[in-house]
Structures are given as C-alpha cells and as structure tokens.
Amino acid sequence: MITEFAAAKVNLALHVTGKREDGYHLLDSAVMFASDAGDELQVSFAGETSLTVSGPFAQGLETDAGNLVLRAWSALQTRYPDDVRPCHINLHKALPVASGIGGGSADAAAALRAIVRLNGLEIDASTLHAVALQLGADVPVCLTSSACRMRGIGEIIDDWTHAPSLHAVLVNPRVGVSTAGIFRHLGLAPGSSANAAMPDRFGEATNSAAALAWLAGCRNDLEPAACHLEPVISDVLRALGQLPGCRLSRMSGSGATCFGLFDDAANAGDAAMTLSERHPEWWLKPTILH
C-alpha cells in the first residue's frame, strides 16, 4: 500500500491578468503549501478500481468516475494500459471542500504520484505535468507541492528559489464557494486583458521580512467577488487582521479559506487559539507554509 499526502495549496497572491479566447482566465500567482494541513490518500492494488472517502469532510463527496482522484487513475491507465493495474483508493478528507486551497487538485496530484509509485512507472516530469494539466489547471502546481510562481492558466510554473518558510493560520468559515461563479462575477470578456501581474521582485523574497514586504504589494483579484457572494469571508479577513502579530491577512484562491501570516509559530499558535475561542464554528489550522 502507498500513502501519499495532499498538502493544502495557498495562493499568497493571485492576480488575474486576462482571459483567453477559449474562456480560461490568465493568472499570476505566488503559491506555497502547508506542511501539515492536507488530505491523505492510501492506494493499494485491487481487483477493480474504486474509491472510498473518509474523514471530517467526506460527506457529500462523489466516489464515481467524475471524481478527480479516479480521473487521475483513468488518465494514467489510458496512457499506460499495460502498466497501470486496478487499485483501491481511500481518500481521507481533512480539508474543507470547495475552499480555495486546492483540495481536489491536490488530491488528484497525490493520486498521480501514488499510482506512479505503486505501479513502479518511470515517467519523466514533463509527461506527468501534461497528464496533470488534462485534469485541471491547478493540478500541475500540486504535483511538486513546493513554493513557486504559477502563471498562464496554471501550466507555467517557476520555482521560488530560496523561498522562506512562513508561519500561517488557515481559516475557513465552512462555506463552499464556486470557483466558476467567482470568475463569472469578474465579467471579463474573452480575449481581454485585466490587471497587472505581480511585481517583478518575486525572486528577491528569500527571507520572511522580504516576502511579507513583497506580498504587501500584491493582492488577490478574486477576493472582492468572493466577499460579495459570501460576506462571511470579509468577517474572516477582519478577524484575522485584528489578531495580535498578524502581518498580512488575505483570501486564498477563490475562497472561502483565508490566511493570516505571523512572525513565528508561537504567535500563530496563540492567534489560532484566540480565534478558535471566538469562532468555534470555523475550521482553522496553524501551519508552516513552504
């Protein structure tokens, strides 16, 4: 049996720079991954391929062929029919669903990694990247699960060399947000340009102080639309920003998960405890982003 971790993906900044003629939005995003916040997959050979889902956020998740995890197996089996055997996959769902931290995409990427390992496949990185992109724009960046800059529709990935570790608290008010609905709310016409890309000092942010200063000049262009559609996101951002020691609060991806950045683990832990006492109905997780 193979066990694979699907780390939460956090968009520290997300600039929407345009919309292609085919309807895909063009992005420029700084991405990091949580060290200990994520889902977990267990994959083993079986007579036929199947998926079960467990964990605190399992309810309501489909386990049929439309699930991204099974689609990941299908994509590899189609490409390598003689080498990819049927398997059973259990997905332990610890992350909120439709929450802007790459849950489904991270699960699909973890499934690709696990199935490759289980079957002893030798696949070069560019081929696996192409398979991942077939599954969704966020799946390639989740394959390596390391700090990077993601551009285009998600297919252009540049390593964030010497990226610092950042102490964060992730918070989700337990509401699901439709990514498609958020992008529709932007109202961009196909073929149009939109906002400016991230500042070019991306590669200079090699310590936490520099990273925080650089991120302060960035934004998440989906945040206003998400706050309009789900006003509780504004409440989360406000609550995070008012915590002692919070250096930056922002929404990740298309929401509703938000994050606060802190100078150290102690401040992040204290903030998480305070916020948990004030809002026990919210999901939250102190973590380290890398």
C-alpha positions as CSV (number, residue, x, y, z in Angstrom):
1,M,0.0,0.0,0.0
2,I,1.2,3.5,-0.8
3,T,0.3,6.5,1.3
4,E,0.5,10.0,-0.2
5,F,-0.1,13.4,1.4
6,A,-2.1,16.0,-0.5
7,A,-0.9,19.3,1.0
8,A,-3.2,22.4,1.1
9,K,-2.2,24.9,-1.6
10,V,-2.2,28.5,-0.5
11,N,-2.3,31.3,-3.0
12,L,-0.4,34.1,-1.2
13,A,-1.2,36.4,-4.1
14,L,-3.4,35.9,-7.2
15,H,-3.5,38.4,-10.0
16,V,-6.0,37.9,-12.8
17,T,-4.2,39.2,-15.9
18,G,-6.7,38.4,-18.6
19,K,-9.0,35.9,-20.2
20,R,-8.2,33.7,-23.2
21,E,-10.5,33.4,-26.2
22,D,-11.3,29.9,-25.0
23,G,-12.7,31.2,-21.7
24,Y,-9.7,30.3,-19.5
25,H,-8.6,33.1,-17.2
26,L,-4.9,34.0,-17.1
27,L,-3.3,34.2,-13.7
28,D,-0.1,35.3,-12.0
29,S,0.1,33.7,-8.5
30,A,2.5,33.1,-5.7
31,V,1.9,29.7,-4.2
32,M,3.0,27.9,-1.1
33,F,2.0,24.6,0.5
34,A,1.1,23.7,4.1
35,S,3.5,21.4,5.9
36,D,0.8,19.6,7.9
37,A,-2.6,20.6,6.6
38,G,-3.9,18.4,3.9
39,D,-5.7,15.2,2.8
40,E,-4.2,11.8,2.7
41,L,-4.6,9.0,0.1
42,Q,-4.0,5.3,0.6
43,V,-3.6,3.3,-2.6
44,S,-3.4,-0.4,-3.0
45,F,-3.8,-3.0,-5.8
46,A,-7.3,-4.4,-6.1
47,G,-9.4,-6.5,-8.5
48,E,-11.2,-3.4,-9.8
49,T,-10.6,0.3,-9.3
50,S,-12.7,2.0,-6.7
51,L,-12.7,5.0,-4.3
52,T,-13.9,5.4,-0.8
53,V,-13.8,8.7,1.2
54,S,-13.4,9.1,4.9
55,G,-12.6,11.9,7.3
56,P,-14.3,15.0,8.7
57,F,-15.2,16.5,5.2
58,A,-16.1,13.2,3.5
59,Q,-19.9,13.9,3.4
60,G,-21.3,14.7,0.0
61,L,-18.2,13.8,-2.0
62,E,-18.9,11.7,-5.1
63,T,-17.0,8.5,-5.5
64,D,-17.9,7.8,-9.1
65,A,-15.8,8.2,-12.2
66,G,-16.2,12.0,-12.2
67,N,-14.1,12.4,-9.0
68,L,-10.7,13.9,-9.8
69,V,-8.9,11.1,-8.0
70,L,-10.4,8.4,-10.2
71,R,-9.9,10.6,-13.2
72,A,-6.2,10.7,-12.3
73,W,-6.1,6.9,-12.3
74,S,-8.0,6.8,-15.6
75,A,-5.7,9.3,-17.3
76,L,-2.6,7.2,-16.4
77,Q,-4.3,3.9,-17.3
78,T,-5.3,5.3,-20.7
79,R,-1.7,6.4,-21.4
80,Y,-0.1,3.2,-19.9
81,P,-2.8,0.5,-20.4
82,D,-0.3,-2.4,-19.9
83,D,1.4,-0.9,-16.8
84,V,-1.3,0.6,-14.6
85,R,-3.2,-2.0,-12.6
86,P,-6.6,-1.6,-10.9
87,C,-6.4,-0.2,-7.4
88,H,-8.5,0.8,-4.4
89,I,-8.0,4.4,-3.2
90,N,-9.2,5.7,0.1
91,L,-9.2,9.5,0.4
92,H,-9.1,10.8,3.9
93,K,-10.7,14.3,3.5
94,A,-9.3,16.6,6.2
95,L,-9.6,19.8,4.2
96,P,-12.9,21.7,3.7
97,V,-14.5,21.2,0.2
98,A,-14.6,24.0,-2.4
99,S,-12.4,26.1,-0.1
100,G,-9.7,27.7,-2.3
101,I,-6.8,25.7,-1.0
102,G,-6.6,23.2,-3.9
103,G,-8.2,20.2,-2.2
104,G,-9.5,18.4,-5.2
105,S,-6.5,19.4,-7.3
106,A,-4.1,18.4,-4.5
107,D,-5.9,15.1,-4.2
108,A,-5.6,14.4,-7.9
109,A,-1.9,15.3,-7.9
110,A,-1.3,13.0,-4.9
111,A,-3.2,10.2,-6.7
112,L,-0.9,10.6,-9.7
113,R,2.2,10.4,-7.5
114,A,0.8,7.4,-5.6
115,I,-0.3,5.4,-8.7
116,V,3.1,6.0,-10.4
117,R,4.9,4.7,-7.3
118,L,2.5,1.8,-6.8
119,N,3.0,0.6,-10.3
120,G,6.7,1.3,-10.5
121,L,6.3,3.6,-13.5
122,E,9.1,5.6,-14.9
123,I,7.6,8.8,-16.1
124,D,9.6,12.0,-16.8
125,A,8.4,15.2,-15.1
126,S,7.2,16.9,-18.3
127,T,4.9,13.9,-19.3
128,L,3.4,13.7,-15.8
129,H,2.9,17.5,-15.9
130,A,1.0,17.1,-19.2
131,V,-1.2,14.4,-17.7
132,A,-1.9,16.6,-14.6
133,L,-2.9,19.6,-16.8
134,Q,-5.5,17.4,-18.5
135,L,-7.2,17.0,-15.1
136,G,-7.3,20.7,-14.2
137,A,-5.3,24.0,-14.2
138,D,-4.3,23.6,-10.5
139,V,-3.1,20.0,-10.7
140,P,0.4,20.6,-12.1
141,V,1.4,23.0,-9.4
142,C,0.2,20.5,-6.8
143,L,2.5,17.8,-8.2
144,T,5.6,19.1,-6.6
145,S,3.8,20.9,-3.7
146,S,6.6,23.5,-3.3
147,A,6.8,27.3,-3.3
148,C,6.5,28.7,-6.8
149,R,5.1,31.3,-9.2
150,M,2.2,30.0,-11.3
151,R,1.2,31.8,-14.5
152,G,-0.9,31.3,-17.6
153,I,-3.8,29.0,-16.8
154,G,-1.5,27.1,-14.3
155,E,0.8,25.5,-16.8
156,I,3.8,27.9,-16.4
157,I,5.5,27.1,-13.1
158,D,8.7,28.8,-11.8
159,D,10.4,27.6,-8.7
160,W,10.5,30.2,-5.8
161,T,14.2,29.6,-5.2
162,H,15.3,30.0,-1.6
163,A,11.7,30.8,-0.5
164,P,11.4,31.4,3.2
165,S,9.1,29.3,5.4
166,L,6.1,31.4,6.6
167,H,4.0,30.9,9.7
168,A,0.3,31.0,9.0
169,V,-3.2,30.3,10.3
170,L,-5.6,29.0,7.8
171,V,-9.3,29.7,8.4
172,N,-12.4,28.6,6.6
173,P,-15.9,29.6,7.8
174,R,-17.3,26.3,6.5
175,V,-19.0,27.7,3.4
176,G,-18.3,26.4,-0.1
177,V,-17.5,28.8,-2.9
178,S,-18.0,28.1,-6.6
179,T,-14.7,28.9,-8.4
180,A,-16.7,29.2,-11.7
181,G,-19.1,31.5,-10.1
182,I,-16.3,33.8,-8.7
183,F,-14.7,34.0,-12.2
184,R,-18.0,34.7,-13.8
185,H,-18.5,37.6,-11.4
186,L,-15.4,39.2,-12.7
187,G,-17.2,39.8,-16.0
188,L,-14.1,39.6,-18.3
189,A,-14.7,39.2,-22.0
190,P,-12.8,36.5,-23.9
191,G,-9.6,37.8,-25.3
192,S,-9.4,40.8,-22.9
193,S,-6.6,41.9,-20.6
194,A,-7.2,42.7,-17.0
195,N,-5.0,43.6,-14.1
196,A,-1.2,43.9,-13.8
197,A,1.0,40.9,-13.0
198,M,2.7,40.6,-9.6
199,P,5.7,42.9,-9.0
200,D,8.9,41.5,-10.5
201,R,10.7,41.3,-7.2
202,F,9.5,37.7,-6.8
203,G,13.0,36.1,-6.8
204,E,14.3,38.6,-4.2
205,A,11.9,37.4,-1.4
206,T,14.3,35.0,0.2
207,N,13.5,35.7,3.9
208,S,10.2,36.2,5.7
209,A,10.6,40.0,6.0
210,A,11.3,40.4,2.3
211,A,8.5,38.0,1.4
212,L,6.0,39.9,3.6
213,A,7.1,43.3,2.1
214,W,6.7,41.9,-1.4
215,L,3.3,40.3,-0.7
216,A,2.0,43.5,0.7
217,G,2.3,45.0,-2.8
218,C,0.3,42.1,-4.2
219,R,-3.4,41.1,-3.9
220,N,-6.0,38.5,-4.7
221,D,-8.2,39.8,-7.5
222,L,-10.9,37.2,-6.7
223,E,-11.3,38.4,-3.1
224,P,-13.8,41.3,-3.8
225,A,-16.1,39.0,-5.8
226,A,-15.9,36.2,-3.2
227,C,-16.6,38.7,-0.3
228,H,-19.6,40.0,-2.3
229,L,-21.0,36.5,-2.9
230,E,-20.2,35.2,0.6
231,P,-19.9,38.2,3.0
232,V,-18.7,35.9,5.9
233,I,-15.3,35.9,4.1
234,S,-15.0,39.6,5.0
235,D,-15.7,38.7,8.6
236,V,-12.9,36.1,8.5
237,L,-10.4,38.6,7.0
238,R,-11.3,41.2,9.5
239,A,-11.0,38.7,12.4
240,L,-7.6,37.6,11.2
241,G,-6.3,41.1,10.6
242,Q,-7.2,42.1,14.1
243,L,-5.2,39.3,15.8
244,P,-2.0,40.4,17.6
245,G,1.0,39.8,15.4
246,C,-0.8,39.3,12.2
247,R,1.3,40.8,9.5
248,L,-1.0,40.1,6.5
249,S,-4.4,38.6,6.0
250,R,-5.8,37.6,2.6
251,M,-8.0,35.1,0.9
252,S,-6.5,32.1,-0.9
253,G,-7.6,31.2,-4.4
254,S,-11.3,31.6,-5.0
255,G,-12.1,31.2,-1.2
256,A,-13.5,30.8,1.2
257,T,-10.3,29.9,3.1
258,C,-8.3,32.9,4.2
259,F,-4.9,33.0,5.9
260,G,-3.0,35.2,8.3
261,L,0.8,35.4,8.3
262,F,2.8,35.7,11.5
263,D,6.4,36.2,12.5
264,D,6.7,32.9,14.3
265,A,5.0,29.7,15.4
266,A,4.2,31.0,18.9
267,N,2.3,34.0,17.5
268,A,0.5,31.8,15.0
269,G,-0.5,29.3,17.7
270,D,-1.7,31.9,20.1
271,A,-3.7,33.5,17.3
272,A,-5.3,30.2,16.3
273,M,-6.3,29.6,19.9
274,T,-7.8,33.0,20.3
275,L,-9.7,32.7,17.0
276,S,-11.0,29.2,17.9
277,E,-12.4,30.5,21.1
278,R,-14.2,33.4,19.4
279,H,-15.4,31.4,16.4
280,P,-15.7,27.7,17.3
281,E,-17.8,27.2,14.2
282,W,-14.9,28.0,11.9
283,W,-12.3,25.5,10.7
284,L,-8.8,26.6,11.3
285,K,-5.3,25.3,11.3
286,P,-2.0,26.9,12.3
287,T,0.7,25.6,9.9
288,I,4.0,26.4,8.2
289,L,4.0,27.3,4.5
290,H,6.9,26.3,2.3
